[in-house]
Amino acid sequence: MTTANYDISVEVDVDPHGAGVASLERLAAEVMVGESVAGGTGLTVLITSDDEMQRLNLAFLGVDAPTDVLSFPDEADSGEADDFIVGDDAEPYLGDIAIGIETSMRQAEEHDHSLDAELAHLLVHGILHLCGYDHETGPEDEARMRAREERYLGDLAHVHPPH
């Protein structure tokens, strides 16, 4: 699977602690294909610090605490665009995903799997949110989103509790 059909950017502004961030681009493309995202669509993934995640969480959701993953759908068409990473408006753009590395490391340890596995879970979770899935709207929607995570993550989805 190549990412040639998508404009995927993985930006790392912190020490990734040995995580294989290059594989995230391939996984993102796989999920985008599986969710029938139009070819040529852009996606930006930011691997950042818990301090930055707390800042973003407060600015966009009003929660003054770090979190593991945040998804920001492209809202350029609605006139409400306030991206923390500015994409090229000439091409279709799915949105932005921010992943906190320290929280990811803690969660990987808590669930006894690798940092790479945790980052993969958070990436898939974030893309599914951008594609319209929402686990917080009820048990049926949570099960639907969980099934999509399992499709892309296989056994990993089983060891990670529902988000």
PESULDA-V953018 format. One record per residue. N is the residue number from 1. OMEGA is omega in degrees with one decimal (none if undefined). D_LAST is the distance of its C-alpha to the last C-alpha in Angstrom with 2 decimals. Layout:
<<N:OMEGA:D_LAST> <N:OMEGA:D_LAST>>
This chain:
<<1:177.0:27.14> <2:178.4:28.29> <3:-175.6:26.95> <4:-177.9:30.40> <5:-177.5:29.34> <6:176.0:26.78> <7:-176.0:27.17> <8:178.3:24.21> <9:174.0:24.50> <10:-178.6:22.51> <11:-178.1:23.71> <12:-179.8:23.43> <13:176.2:24.81> <14:174.0:24.10> <15:-178.3:24.88> <16:175.5:22.31> <17:175.5:23.22> <18:179.9:24.34> <19:179.2:21.28> <20:-174.9:22.48> <21:179.0:21.53> <22:-179.5:24.11> <23:179.0:22.10> <24:179.2:19.33> <25:178.5:21.95> <26:179.5:22.67> <27:178.6:19.09> <28:179.5:18.68> <29:178.9:21.93> <30:179.9:20.95> <31:-179.6:17.91> <32:175.3:20.17> <33:-177.9:22.87> <34:179.5:20.69> <35:176.2:19.56> <36:174.5:23.25> <37:-176.6:23.09> <38:175.6:26.76> <39:-179.8:28.52> <40:-178.6:29.33> <41:179.9:26.18> <42:176.3:25.03> <43:174.2:21.74> <44:177.1:21.49> <45:178.7:18.97> <46:172.3:19.59> <47:-169.9:18.82> <48:-177.5:19.74> <49:174.1:20.01> <50:177.2:17.98> <51:178.6:21.03> <52:178.2:20.71> <53:177.5:16.99> <54:178.2:18.05> <55:179.5:20.94> <56:179.9:19.02> <57:178.3:16.45> <58:-176.7:19.58> <59:-172.8:21.60> <60:-176.2:19.33> <61:179.2:17.07> <62:-179.7:19.33> <63:-176.1:16.97> <64:179.4:19.02> <65:175.1:16.55> <66:176.5:15.11> <67:-176.3:11.53> <68:-176.4:10.11> <69:174.0:10.35> <70:177.7:12.28> <71:-179.8:13.67> <72:179.7:17.16> <73:176.3:18.74> <74:-179.4:22.47> <75:-177.7:24.28> <76:-178.6:27.75> <77:-177.6:29.04> <78:-177.7:28.33> <79:-177.8:30.16> <80:-175.2:27.23> <81:176.6:26.42> <82:-175.9:25.46> <83:173.5:23.87> <84:172.1:23.50> <85:-175.3:24.76> <86:178.5:27.61> <87:177.7:27.75> <88:-176.3:30.90> <89:-177.8:31.32> <90:-177.8:33.71> <91:175.3:31.08> <92:-174.4:28.10> <93:-179.3:25.00> <94:179.1:21.37> <95:-178.0:20.12> <96:174.2:18.86> <97:174.2:15.76> <98:180.0:15.76> <99:178.7:14.10> <100:-174.0:15.02> <101:-177.7:16.78> <102:177.3:17.16> <103:177.2:13.55> <104:179.5:12.89> <105:178.8:15.82> <106:-178.4:14.76> <107:177.4:11.39> <108:178.8:13.50> <109:179.9:16.00> <110:-176.4:13.85> <111:175.6:12.58> <112:170.8:16.12> <113:-172.8:15.82> <114:174.3:17.38> <115:177.5:16.57> <116:179.6:17.29> <117:179.3:14.65> <118:178.9:11.97> <119:177.3:13.47> <120:179.1:13.59> <121:-177.5:9.90> <122:177.3:9.37> <123:-180.0:12.48> <124:178.9:11.69> <125:-179.4:8.45> <126:179.5:10.88> <127:179.2:13.71> <128:174.7:12.22> <129:179.7:11.70> <130:179.4:15.30> <131:174.0:16.41> <132:177.3:15.53> <133:179.3:12.37> <134:-178.2:10.32> <135:-175.3:7.59> <136:-176.8:8.98> <137:176.7:12.46> <138:-175.6:12.59> <139:179.6:11.98> <140:178.2:13.97> <141:177.3:12.18> <142:179.4:8.75> <143:178.9:10.90> <144:179.7:12.62> <145:179.7:9.89> <146:179.3:8.74> <147:177.7:12.49> <148:177.1:12.95> <149:-179.3:10.59> <150:178.1:12.67> <151:-175.8:15.74> <152:-173.4:15.47> <153:180.0:14.05> <154:-175.5:15.88> <155:179.7:15.67> <156:-178.6:13.13> <157:-179.2:10.41> <158:-179.0:11.78> <159:179.1:11.73> <160:-178.3:8.18> <161:177.2:6.24> <162:-176.5:3.78> <163:none:0.00>>
